[in-house]
Amino acid sequence: MKQSAAFNLAIIAAVFGLGSTAQASAGQSPAVVELFTSQGCSSCPPANANLVKLSNDPDVLALSFSVTYWDYLGWKDIFGKREFTDRQVTYEPALGQSGPFTPQMVINGHQSTVGYDLNEIRRVIASEPALSGPGIALVRDAAVIDAAKDRTDAVDVWLVRYAPGTVQVPVARGENAGETLPHAHVVHELKRLGTWDGKMLRLPIPAATGDLKSAIIVQEQKAAGFSLQRPTENRLAASFFPRSPAIRPASILVDAPQSIFNRSARDPAQSAASCRHISLRIG
């Protein structure tokens, strides 16, 4: 396992009910596990099943992001969105991957595994260092991020809307034709709310639809030679790109021929990277 540059970053979580006020301190630190999956990929069901199990763990925020680059195989993922694919693609350089693949679990924005072995996933989660970071208060229609000393670099604040529980999806065509696939905590919306630079910040949160729950993630990508970049061609995922002439917005390949993408990780062992969550609020 390759270790990344050292950070003391945090994931902070608390329940947020509609019309209520919630606060949490940096002592509350669930692991964030993001599964990048596709209903058109025959390799994904075991990882989906493991995410279902993780979703029942109160110390884990499990999120299922459906990507779009396997839609051409005969079945279009009903939850797939371009911004979810973009999020995965922008993780890969720091994770040591040459391109996106499914299934892929990204843990705390920092380590990657294919997600087949639940015991191994739990070992990766347990190996994460203790995290610390700013508190976040959710007050009705706004997120309030606490001030933090010695923090001047701007980082991004993301809103994630996901469906609680598990949904069963019958697949009629493609590699999983005839199967019914379980999906836990399906993400329906990913929105960048703004940036936080260490000063107290209040950001409005748009009203949720239906029974979707919300997570607020403050996240940076920073290692030696890395900083934030915002190319206009890819605003949602822009914050994850390092400033490097070798990595440009044009390197994001979506809905491309199968040969461009890895079907599984070239190195199935998890890899470490420097994309980490600073703070998180869920509701």
Secondary structure, DSSP 8 states (H G I E B T S, - for coil): -----------------TT-EEEE-TT---EEEEEEE-TT-TT-HHHHHHHHHHTT-TTEEEEEEE-STTGGGS---TT--HHHHHHHHHHHHHHT-SS-BSSEEEETTTEEE-S--HHHHHHHHHHS-------EEEETTEEEE---TT--S-EEEEEEEE--SEEEEE--SSTTTT-EEEEESBEEEEEEEEEE-SS-EEEE-----TT-EEEEEEEEE-STT------GGGTTTGGG--SBTTB-GGG---S--GGGSBSS-SS-S-EE-SEEEEEEEE-
